[in-house]
Amino acid sequence: MPDQHLQSIKPGGTVMGVALAGPEQVYLLVRREQGAGCLLRVDLDGGVRWRLDLPGPENYPFAIPRRTLRVAEDGSAWLGEKRMLTRLGPDGRVQQSIEVSIEPGEVLGSFLLLPDGFVAAIFRPASGKSGHVRGRVIRLDSAGNVMWSAILPTGTVAYAGVVEMSVESGWQPRPKKEWQPEDWQPAWRGEPLLLSGDRLLARYFELRSGLGRTFCLSWSGGSLLWATEPRPEASVALVGPGEFLLGVQGYGAFDMYLLDRNGQERQHWASHAEVIVTESGEIRGVEMENVSPSRTHFSVFERDSKVRKGPHLKGYRTTYPVVNRQGVAAFWRHGKLRAVDTSLEKRTLWEEKGLAEKAIMTRMLLLDDGTLVFGLEDELFRVQTGLGPMAGSVWPCGGGNAKGNPAFPEPPGI
């Protein structure tokens, strides 16, 4: 690909998040040294419109900041950190600050923007003592007043693939007995909060074991409707109104489940992937498995629970894919920018072997003019393609939309 089709921006740190700010502008959430960071609004030619510096915690690395970026319908940025939700306008000035009502020892882990307010995922950092951690989800109105609060207790966790060795077993691996988690925080793998219609998913996990659970709450009142058993939950996506796709990967598990609004299993695929949904409703994606050399593919997940394998994919580290209106998916993997069409034929849009080992990457966005935007460690890349606009489906990219706010409430009056 000619050089003029590629540009990169170095924002002065590791790019942790990207969201669309306007036709030719993006928001970047950047991590710097000692837990510090910054939020920037930049033009795609590299010009910085504004920058907000974010100090790191005094006790870093024992306390790692949980920062969440969401974009409102008017293009303003909302940043969630510590106990504050802050709205920044196009000029970078603070338009609104809301202090989230949290209890002593609690931390804001993530949040969603709603038409009439917010939903926030709260947690207590690891205390070193079992039984003293919990999750909590609160719904706030537009002024920050609490409308409801729901506690998500840890209970005990266990999973068939988790083993331990001890003197009693002669230092032989044995299934680990149920235990009380030492931490219980919003999920790191996939979105921790998703809203579809009147169903809100809240996903919490224990960092040490990687075991987590998904809780489904009523959007109107916060009552617990159903929950999954502890397992190594990974990917997550919205597939349709009240339809949730949950991936499980680790400890020998390699599965995806499609659940309806009542928690009933509708489909099960013996595979795990970072998926996108096309405008026709087809579920496709990059299989993700911790196995080397790679034995995964770009695949289609049929509604009869069959997996239609596409091209084999070398390497492992992969951006979350994005799909255009014609169903062509694009993603970065192993030093190559790939595109896979509806016939499952792949082609290379751009290649740079020197970037193949970059380990930290953002999701991928596709702008209306066909420009692909994504972050690889300390650079934001902009690649011009002929792919055209991003699909208008319920899940065309990681985070569900260019604003990175996976909230699809019922229309007013429903």
C-alpha positions in Angstrom: 0.0 0.0 0.0 1.4 3.4 -0.9 2.8 5.5 2.1 0.2 8.2 1.6 -2.5 5.8 2.6 -1.0 5.4 6.1 -0.4 7.9 8.9 0.4 7.4 12.6 0.1 9.6 15.6 2.3 9.2 18.8 0.3 10.7 21.7 3.0 10.4 24.3 2.0 7.1 26.0 0.2 3.8 25.4 -3.1 4.1 23.6 -5.7 2.4 25.8 -9.0 3.5 24.2 -10.3 5.2 21.0 -13.7 6.6 20.2 -15.1 8.7 17.4 -15.4 12.4 18.3 -16.5 13.7 14.9 -16.1 13.0 11.1 -12.3 13.6 11.2 -11.6 13.6 15.0 -11.1 10.9 17.6 -10.8 10.7 21.4 -7.7 8.9 22.8 -7.4 7.6 26.3 -3.7 7.3 27.0 -1.8 5.6 29.8 1.5 7.2 30.9 4.1 6.4 33.5 3.3 5.6 37.2 -0.5 5.3 36.4 -0.8 8.8 35.1 -2.7 9.4 31.8 -4.4 11.8 29.5 -7.5 12.2 27.4 -7.0 13.9 24.0 -9.2 15.0 21.2 -7.1 14.8 18.0 -7.6 15.4 14.3 -6.7 12.4 12.1 -3.8 14.4 10.6 -2.2 14.5 14.1 -3.4 17.9 15.3 -4.3 18.0 19.0 -7.5 19.9 19.7 -7.1 19.6 23.5 -5.5 17.5 26.2 -6.6 16.7 29.7 -3.8 15.4 32.0 -4.8 12.7 34.5 -2.5 12.2 37.6 -1.7 8.7 38.8 -2.5 7.4 42.2 0.0 7.9 45.1 0.3 4.2 45.8 0.8 3.0 42.2 1.3 0.1 41.3 -0.7 -1.2 44.2 -3.6 0.9 43.0 -4.2 0.9 39.2 -6.6 3.5 37.8 -9.8 2.2 36.2 -10.6 4.8 33.5 -13.6 4.6 31.2 -14.3 6.7 28.1 -17.8 7.1 26.6 -19.0 9.5 24.0 -22.4 11.1 24.1 -24.7 11.6 21.1 -23.6 15.3 20.8 -20.0 14.2 20.5 -18.9 15.3 24.0 -16.7 13.0 26.0 -17.5 11.5 29.4 -14.6 10.2 31.5 -15.1 8.0 34.5 -12.4 7.7 37.1 -12.1 7.2 40.9 -15.5 8.5 42.0 -16.2 11.1 39.3 -18.0 11.3 36.0 -16.7 14.3 34.0 -18.1 15.7 30.7 -15.8 17.5 28.4 -17.0 19.7 25.5 -15.6 20.1 22.0 -13.2 22.8 23.4 -12.0 20.6 26.2 -13.7 22.5 28.9 -15.5 20.7 31.7 -19.2 21.0 31.1 -20.4 18.8 34.0 -18.9 17.0 36.9 -20.9 14.3 38.9 -19.6 12.7 42.1 -20.8 9.1 42.1 -22.3 8.1 45.4 -19.9 5.4 46.6 -19.3 3.9 50.0 -16.0 4.0 51.9 -13.5 1.6 50.3 -15.4 1.4 47.0 -14.1 2.5 43.5 -15.8 3.3 40.3 -15.0 0.5 37.8 -17.0 1.4 34.7 -20.2 3.1 33.6 -22.7 3.5 30.7 -24.4 6.6 29.3 -28.1 6.4 29.3 -30.7 8.8 27.8 -31.7 9.8 31.3 -28.5 9.3 33.2 -25.9 6.6 33.9 -25.3 3.1 35.2 -22.1 2.6 37.2 -20.3 -0.6 38.2 -18.7 -0.2 41.6 -16.2 -2.5 43.4 -14.0 -2.9 46.5 -10.4 -3.4 45.6 -8.7 -6.6 47.0 -8.4 -6.4 50.7 -6.3 -9.6 51.2 -9.2 -11.0 53.2 -11.7 -13.4 51.7 -15.3 -12.4 52.1 -14.8 -8.7 52.3 -15.2 -7.8 48.6 -18.3 -7.4 46.5 -19.7 -5.7 43.4 -22.4 -3.1 43.3 -24.3 -1.6 40.3 -26.1 1.7 40.7 -28.4 3.6 38.3 -28.1 7.4 38.4 -30.3 10.1 37.0 -28.7 12.9 34.9 -27.9 14.9 38.1 -26.2 11.9 39.7 -29.0 11.0 42.1 -29.2 7.2 42.9 -32.3 5.7 41.4 -31.5 2.1 42.5 -28.6 0.1 43.9 -28.0 -3.6 43.5 -25.3 -5.6 45.4 -23.6 -8.4 43.5 -22.1 -10.6 46.2 -19.1 -12.9 45.3 -20.4 -16.1 46.9 -17.9 -18.9 46.4 -16.3 -19.7 43.1 -14.8 -22.9 41.6 -14.4 -24.4 38.1 -13.5 -27.9 36.9 -10.3 -26.8 35.3 -8.8 -25.0 38.3 -6.5 -27.2 40.3 -4.2 -26.9 43.3 -1.3 -28.9 44.8 -0.7 -29.4 48.5 1.0 -31.6 51.1 -2.3 -33.6 51.5 -2.3 -34.5 47.8 1.4 -35.3 47.7 1.9 -32.2 45.6 -0.2 -33.8 42.9 -2.7 -31.5 41.1 -6.3 -31.9 42.4 -9.5 -29.9 41.6 -9.5 -26.8 43.8 -12.3 -26.7 46.3 -14.7 -23.7 46.3 -13.2 -20.6 47.7 -14.1 -17.0 48.5 -12.6 -14.6 46.0 -10.1 -12.0 47.3 -11.3 -9.5 44.8 -14.4 -9.0 42.7 -14.3 -6.3 40.1 -15.8 -5.3 36.7 -14.6 -7.5 33.9 -11.4 -6.6 32.0 -12.1 -9.0 29.1 -15.0 -7.6 27.1 -17.4 -4.9 28.2 -18.3 -5.0 32.0 -21.7 -3.4 31.4 -24.2 -3.8 28.5 -27.8 -2.7 28.1 -30.3 -4.1 25.7 -33.9 -3.1 26.1 -34.9 -3.6 29.7 -32.0 -6.0 30.5 -28.7 -4.8 31.9 -25.7 -7.2 32.1 -23.0 -6.6 34.7 -19.9 -8.8 34.5 -17.6 -9.2 37.5 -14.5 -11.5 38.0 -11.7 -12.4 40.3 -8.3 -11.3 38.9 -6.2 -14.1 40.5 -8.2 -17.0 38.9 -9.9 -15.2 36.0 -13.2 -16.7 37.0 -16.2 -14.5 36.6 -20.0 -14.3 36.5 -22.5 -12.4 34.4 -25.4 -10.9 36.3 -28.6 -9.8 34.5 -30.5 -7.0 36.2 -33.8 -5.2 35.5 -33.0 -1.8 34.0 -36.1 -0.3 35.7 -35.5 -1.5 39.3 -32.2 -3.3 39.5 -33.6 -6.6 40.6 -31.5 -9.7 39.8 -33.1 -11.7 37.1 -30.5 -14.4 36.4 -26.8 -15.1 36.6 -24.2 -17.4 35.1 -22.2 -19.9 37.2 -18.5 -19.0 37.8 -16.4 -19.7 34.7 -13.5 -18.1 32.7 -15.8 -15.7 30.9 -14.1 -13.7 28.0 -15.8 -12.1 25.0 -19.3 -10.6 25.1 -21.6 -9.0 22.5 -25.1 -7.9 21.8 -26.6 -9.9 18.9 -30.2 -8.6 18.9 -32.9 -7.1 21.1 -32.5 -8.9 24.4 -29.9 -11.4 23.0 -26.5 -11.7 24.6 -23.5 -13.6 23.4 -21.1 -14.8 26.1 -17.7 -16.3 25.4 -15.9 -18.7 27.7 -12.2 -19.4 27.2 -9.6 -20.8 29.5 -8.9 -23.9 31.7 -9.8 -26.1 28.7 -13.0 -24.2 27.8 -13.5 -22.9 24.3 -17.2 -22.0 23.9 -19.7 -19.3 23.1 -23.3 -19.2 24.2 -26.3 -17.2 22.9 -28.7 -16.3 25.8 -32.1 -14.7 25.6 -33.4 -12.0 27.9 -34.4 -14.6 30.4 -31.0 -16.3 30.5 -32.1 -19.3 28.5 -29.5 -20.8 26.2 -30.5 -20.6 22.5 -27.3 -21.6 20.8 -23.9 -23.1 21.8 -20.9 -23.0 19.6 -17.8 -25.1 20.4 -15.6 -22.1 19.7 -14.7 -18.7 21.1 -14.2 -15.5 19.2 -14.2 -11.7 19.2 -17.3 -11.3 17.1 -19.1 -8.7 15.0 -22.7 -8.7 13.7 -23.4 -7.8 10.1 -26.3 -5.7 9.0 -28.0 -9.0 7.9 -27.6 -10.3 11.4 -24.8 -12.8 10.7 -22.4 -13.4 13.5 -18.7 -13.6 12.4 -15.4 -13.1 14.1 -11.8 -13.9 14.9 -11.4 -17.1 17.0 -9.3 -16.5 20.0 -7.6 -19.4 21.8 -4.4 -19.4 24.0 -2.7 -22.0 21.8 0.6 -21.8 19.9 1.0 -22.3 17.0 -2.4 -20.9 16.1 -5.1 -23.3 15.1 -7.8 -20.6 14.9 -9.7 -19.2 12.0 -11.9 -16.3 11.0 -15.3 -18.0 11.2 -19.0 -17.6 10.8 -21.3 -18.7 13.7 -24.4 -20.1 12.2 -27.8 -20.0 13.9 -27.9 -23.9 14.0 -24.8 -23.8 16.3 -22.5 -24.8 13.5 -19.1 -23.1 13.0 -18.3 -22.4 9.4 -14.5 -22.1 9.3 -12.9 -19.4 7.1 -9.2 -18.7 6.6 -6.7 -20.0 9.1 -4.9 -17.2 11.0 -1.3 -17.2 12.0 -0.1 -15.5 15.2 -2.2 -14.6 18.2 -2.5 -10.9 19.1 -5.4 -9.4 17.3 -7.4 -6.1 17.4 -11.1 -6.4 17.9 -12.5 -6.6 14.3 -14.8 -4.2 12.6 -17.3 -4.8 9.8 -18.6 -2.6 6.9 -22.0 -2.3 5.4 -21.3 -5.0 2.9 -20.2 -7.5 5.5 -16.4 -7.2 5.0 -14.5 -7.5 8.2 -11.1 -6.0 9.0 -8.6 -6.6 11.8 -4.9 -6.3 12.6 -3.1 -9.5 13.4 0.6 -10.7 13.4 1.9 -7.6 11.5 -0.8 -7.5 8.9 -4.0 -5.6 8.4 -6.5 -8.2 7.0 -9.9 -8.0 5.4 -12.2 -11.0 5.1 -15.2 -10.8 2.7 -18.6 -12.5 2.8 -17.2 -15.5 0.9 -14.5 -15.8 3.6 -11.7 -14.8 1.3 -9.0 -12.9 3.0 -6.6 -10.2 1.6 -3.9 -8.0 3.1 -4.6 -4.3 3.2 -1.3 -3.3 4.7 1.7 -5.1 6.2 4.5 -4.0 8.6 6.4 -7.0 10.1 8.1 -4.7 12.6 4.8 -4.1 14.4 3.9 -7.8 14.7 4.9 -8.1 18.3 3.0 -5.1 19.6 1.0 -6.5 22.5 -1.3 -3.7 23.6 -3.9 -2.7 21.0 -7.3 -1.0 20.9 -10.4 -2.0 19.1 -10.7 -1.0 15.4 -13.0 1.7 14.0 -14.1 2.3 10.4 -15.0 5.9 9.5 -17.5 6.9 6.8 -14.8 7.5 4.2 -13.3 4.0 4.7 -10.5 5.0 7.0 -9.5 2.4 9.6 -8.4 3.7 12.9 -6.7 1.6 15.7 -4.0 1.9 18.4 -0.9 -0.3 18.7 0.9 0.5 22.0 2.2 4.0 21.7 0.8 4.8 18.2 -2.6 5.5 16.7 -2.7 4.3 13.1 -4.9 5.7 10.3 -5.2 3.5 7.2 -7.2 4.6 4.1 -9.1 1.7 2.5 -12.0 1.3 0.1 -14.2 -0.4 2.7 -16.6 2.5 3.1 -18.7 3.1 6.2 -19.0 0.9 9.3 -22.1 -1.3 9.4 -25.2 0.0 11.2 -25.7 -3.2 13.1 -26.1 -3.7 16.9 -22.4 -4.8 17.2 -20.2 -3.7 14.2 -17.1 -3.3 16.4 -15.8 -3.8 19.9 -17.9 -1.8 22.3 -20.9 -2.0 20.1 -20.5 1.4 18.3 -18.0 4.1 17.5 -18.9 5.9 20.7 -17.8 2.9 22.8 -21.1 2.9 24.7 -22.9 -0.4 24.4 -26.3 0.8 25.6 -29.4 0.1 23.5 -32.4 0.9 25.7 -36.0 0.5 24.6 -37.4 3.4 22.7 -39.5 5.8 24.8 -43.1 4.6 25.1 -42.3 0.9 24.8 
